[in-house]
Amino acid sequence: MMATPKLERQSHGFGPCYGPGSVILILGSFPSLKSREIGFYYSHPSNRFWKLLEAIYGDLAPSTPEGRAEYAIKHGLALYDSIESCHIKGSEDASINKVVPTDLKPIFEACRIKTIILNGKAAEKYFHRYQKPPQGIEVVVLPSTSSANAKYSLDDLTREYGPYLVSSLGAL
């Protein structure tokens, strides 16, 4: 019998991913248990984030954290979350409390971020509660790429994200 995860303080465990050419910042709420174990964004095999990028950009994303970081940066993306640490049970966004927000200022200082994409409703909730983007940056809420968001197929996600992510290529 598998033990039920308990509510405990967790830290993000890895920092933001960005480069000088990053123009779109994609924010989640807090990394899943699997992402915290692996040390990079959207690392649960059932999360459709990397498949979504492959569908939009037409090339394969590497499977290693280092390769995925290079892939995101190559496409003008920055990745991070709204929460640096919190109490959470496993990967359950609904259990999040006692939040310490991330500091997004270094990303805004180093990059020409034009758009922030919030990956799902939990990302939207914590972003609007704890973050303030600089003036002139568009903030867009899009459906979560988590497999728990079964309402959206990969094709649906591609239609939602595509217009925003393709625009990152023109800015490079």
Contacts in CASP RR format, 6 or more apart in sequence:
PFRMAT RR
TARGET T0000
AUTHOR 0000-0000-0000
METHOD contacts of the structure
MODEL  1
MMATPKLERQSHGFGPCYGPGSVILILGSFPSLKSREIGFYYSHPSNRFW
KLLEAIYGDLAPSTPEGRAEYAIKHGLALYDSIESCHIKGSEDASINKVV
PTDLKPIFEACRIKTIILNGKAAEKYFHRYQKPPQGIEVVVLPSTSSANA
KYSLDDLTREYGPYLVSSLGAL
4 89 0 8 1.000
5 33 0 8 1.000
5 89 0 8 1.000
5 90 0 8 1.000
5 92 0 8 1.000
6 89 0 8 1.000
7 87 0 8 1.000
7 88 0 8 1.000
7 89 0 8 1.000
7 95 0 8 1.000
7 97 0 8 1.000
8 87 0 8 1.000
8 88 0 8 1.000
8 89 0 8 1.000
9 85 0 8 1.000
9 86 0 8 1.000
9 87 0 8 1.000
9 98 0 8 1.000
10 30 0 8 1.000
10 36 0 8 1.000
10 85 0 8 1.000
10 86 0 8 1.000
10 87 0 8 1.000
10 88 0 8 1.000
10 90 0 8 1.000
11 84 0 8 1.000
11 85 0 8 1.000
12 30 0 8 1.000
12 31 0 8 1.000
12 36 0 8 1.000
12 81 0 8 1.000
12 83 0 8 1.000
12 84 0 8 1.000
12 85 0 8 1.000
12 102 0 8 1.000
13 31 0 8 1.000
13 36 0 8 1.000
13 39 0 8 1.000
14 31 0 8 1.000
14 39 0 8 1.000
14 40 0 8 1.000
14 65 0 8 1.000
15 80 0 8 1.000
16 78 0 8 1.000
16 79 0 8 1.000
16 80 0 8 1.000
16 102 0 8 1.000
16 104 0 8 1.000
16 106 0 8 1.000
16 107 0 8 1.000
17 40 0 8 1.000
17 41 0 8 1.000
17 69 0 8 1.000
17 72 0 8 1.000
17 73 0 8 1.000
17 77 0 8 1.000
17 78 0 8 1.000
17 79 0 8 1.000
17 80 0 8 1.000
18 25 0 8 1.000
18 73 0 8 1.000
18 77 0 8 1.000
18 78 0 8 1.000
18 79 0 8 1.000
18 80 0 8 1.000
18 107 0 8 1.000
18 110 0 8 1.000
18 111 0 8 1.000
19 73 0 8 1.000
19 76 0 8 1.000
19 78 0 8 1.000
19 110 0 8 1.000
19 111 0 8 1.000
20 110 0 8 1.000
20 111 0 8 1.000
21 73 0 8 1.000
21 76 0 8 1.000
21 111 0 8 1.000
21 112 0 8 1.000
21 171 0 8 1.000
21 172 0 8 1.000
22 73 0 8 1.000
22 76 0 8 1.000
22 77 0 8 1.000
22 78 0 8 1.000
22 107 0 8 1.000
22 110 0 8 1.000
22 111 0 8 1.000
22 112 0 8 1.000
22 113 0 8 1.000
23 76 0 8 1.000
23 111 0 8 1.000
23 112 0 8 1.000
23 113 0 8 1.000
23 114 0 8 1.000
23 115 0 8 1.000
23 168 0 8 1.000
23 171 0 8 1.000
23 172 0 8 1.000
24 76 0 8 1.000
24 77 0 8 1.000
24 78 0 8 1.000
24 113 0 8 1.000
24 114 0 8 1.000
24 115 0 8 1.000
24 116 0 8 1.000
24 117 0 8 1.000
24 164 0 8 1.000
24 165 0 8 1.000
24 167 0 8 1.000
24 168 0 8 1.000
25 77 0 8 1.000
25 78 0 8 1.000
25 79 0 8 1.000
25 80 0 8 1.000
25 104 0 8 1.000
25 107 0 8 1.000
25 111 0 8 1.000
25 113 0 8 1.000
25 115 0 8 1.000
25 116 0 8 1.000
25 117 0 8 1.000
26 77 0 8 1.000
26 78 0 8 1.000
26 79 0 8 1.000
26 80 0 8 1.000
26 116 0 8 1.000
26 117 0 8 1.000
26 119 0 8 1.000
27 80 0 8 1.000
27 81 0 8 1.000
27 82 0 8 1.000
27 116 0 8 1.000
27 117 0 8 1.000
27 118 0 8 1.000
27 119 0 8 1.000
27 123 0 8 1.000
27 127 0 8 1.000
27 131 0 8 1.000
28 80 0 8 1.000
28 81 0 8 1.000
28 82 0 8 1.000
28 118 0 8 1.000
28 119 0 8 1.000
28 120 0 8 1.000
28 122 0 8 1.000
28 123 0 8 1.000
28 127 0 8 1.000
29 81 0 8 1.000
29 82 0 8 1.000
29 83 0 8 1.000
29 93 0 8 1.000
29 96 0 8 1.000
29 120 0 8 1.000
29 122 0 8 1.000
29 123 0 8 1.000
29 125 0 8 1.000
29 126 0 8 1.000
30 81 0 8 1.000
30 82 0 8 1.000
30 83 0 8 1.000
30 86 0 8 1.000
30 88 0 8 1.000
30 93 0 8 1.000
30 96 0 8 1.000
30 126 0 8 1.000
31 39 0 8 1.000
31 41 0 8 1.000
31 43 0 8 1.000
31 81 0 8 1.000
32 43 0 8 1.000
32 44 0 8 1.000
32 47 0 8 1.000
32 91 0 8 1.000
33 90 0 8 1.000
33 91 0 8 1.000
34 43 0 8 1.000
34 44 0 8 1.000
34 45 0 8 1.000
34 91 0 8 1.000
35 41 0 8 1.000
35 42 0 8 1.000
35 43 0 8 1.000
35 44 0 8 1.000
37 43 0 8 1.000
38 65 0 8 1.000
39 65 0 8 1.000
40 65 0 8 1.000
40 68 0 8 1.000
40 69 0 8 1.000
41 49 0 8 1.000
41 68 0 8 1.000
41 79 0 8 1.000
42 49 0 8 1.000
42 50 0 8 1.000
42 145 0 8 1.000
43 65 0 8 1.000
44 91 0 8 1.000
44 146 0 8 1.000
44 147 0 8 1.000
46 146 0 8 1.000
46 147 0 8 1.000
47 145 0 8 1.000
47 146 0 8 1.000
47 147 0 8 1.000
48 145 0 8 1.000
48 146 0 8 1.000
48 147 0 8 1.000
48 154 0 8 1.000
48 157 0 8 1.000
49 119 0 8 1.000
49 145 0 8 1.000
50 61 0 8 1.000
50 68 0 8 1.000
51 154 0 8 1.000
52 145 0 8 1.000
52 154 0 8 1.000
52 157 0 8 1.000
52 158 0 8 1.000
52 161 0 8 1.000
53 61 0 8 1.000
53 71 0 8 1.000
53 72 0 8 1.000
53 75 0 8 1.000
53 165 0 8 1.000
54 60 0 8 1.000
54 61 0 8 1.000
55 154 0 8 1.000
55 158 0 8 1.000
56 158 0 8 1.000
56 161 0 8 1.000
56 162 0 8 1.000
56 165 0 8 1.000
56 166 0 8 1.000
57 75 0 8 1.000
57 165 0 8 1.000
57 169 0 8 1.000
61 67 0 8 1.000
61 68 0 8 1.000
61 71 0 8 1.000
62 68 0 8 1.000
62 70 0 8 1.000
62 71 0 8 1.000
72 78 0 8 1.000
72 79 0 8 1.000
75 165 0 8 1.000
75 168 0 8 1.000
75 169 0 8 1.000
76 168 0 8 1.000
76 169 0 8 1.000
76 171 0 8 1.000
76 172 0 8 1.000
77 165 0 8 1.000
77 168 0 8 1.000
78 107 0 8 1.000
78 111 0 8 1.000
78 113 0 8 1.000
80 102 0 8 1.000
80 104 0 8 1.000
80 107 0 8 1.000
81 102 0 8 1.000
81 123 0 8 1.000
82 101 0 8 1.000
82 102 0 8 1.000
82 123 0 8 1.000
82 126 0 8 1.000
82 127 0 8 1.000
82 129 0 8 1.000
82 130 0 8 1.000
82 131 0 8 1.000
83 96 0 8 1.000
83 99 0 8 1.000
83 100 0 8 1.000
83 101 0 8 1.000
83 102 0 8 1.000
83 126 0 8 1.000
83 130 0 8 1.000
84 100 0 8 1.000
84 101 0 8 1.000
84 102 0 8 1.000
84 103 0 8 1.000
85 99 0 8 1.000
85 100 0 8 1.000
86 96 0 8 1.000
86 97 0 8 1.000
86 98 0 8 1.000
86 99 0 8 1.000
86 100 0 8 1.000
87 95 0 8 1.000
87 96 0 8 1.000
87 97 0 8 1.000
87 98 0 8 1.000
88 95 0 8 1.000
88 96 0 8 1.000
89 95 0 8 1.000
93 122 0 8 1.000
96 122 0 8 1.000
96 126 0 8 1.000
99 126 0 8 1.000
99 129 0 8 1.000
99 130 0 8 1.000
101 126 0 8 1.000
101 130 0 8 1.000
101 131 0 8 1.000
102 131 0 8 1.000
104 131 0 8 1.000
104 133 0 8 1.000
107 113 0 8 1.000
108 133 0 8 1.000
108 134 0 8 1.000
108 137 0 8 1.000
112 171 0 8 1.000
113 133 0 8 1.000
113 137 0 8 1.000
114 137 0 8 1.000
114 138 0 8 1.000
114 171 0 8 1.000
115 137 0 8 1.000
115 138 0 8 1.000
115 139 0 8 1.000
115 140 0 8 1.000
115 164 0 8 1.000
115 167 0 8 1.000
116 127 0 8 1.000
116 133 0 8 1.000
116 137 0 8 1.000
116 138 0 8 1.000
116 139 0 8 1.000
116 140 0 8 1.000
117 140 0 8 1.000
117 142 0 8 1.000
117 161 0 8 1.000
117 164 0 8 1.000
117 165 0 8 1.000
118 124 0 8 1.000
118 127 0 8 1.000
118 139 0 8 1.000
118 140 0 8 1.000
118 141 0 8 1.000
118 142 0 8 1.000
119 142 0 8 1.000
119 144 0 8 1.000
119 145 0 8 1.000
120 141 0 8 1.000
120 142 0 8 1.000
120 143 0 8 1.000
120 144 0 8 1.000
120 149 0 8 1.000
121 141 0 8 1.000
121 144 0 8 1.000
122 144 0 8 1.000
123 141 0 8 1.000
123 144 0 8 1.000
124 141 0 8 1.000
127 139 0 8 1.000
133 139 0 8 1.000
140 164 0 8 1.000
142 157 0 8 1.000
142 160 0 8 1.000
142 161 0 8 1.000
142 164 0 8 1.000
143 149 0 8 1.000
143 151 0 8 1.000
143 152 0 8 1.000
143 156 0 8 1.000
143 157 0 8 1.000
143 160 0 8 1.000
144 152 0 8 1.000
145 157 0 8 1.000
152 160 0 8 1.000
END
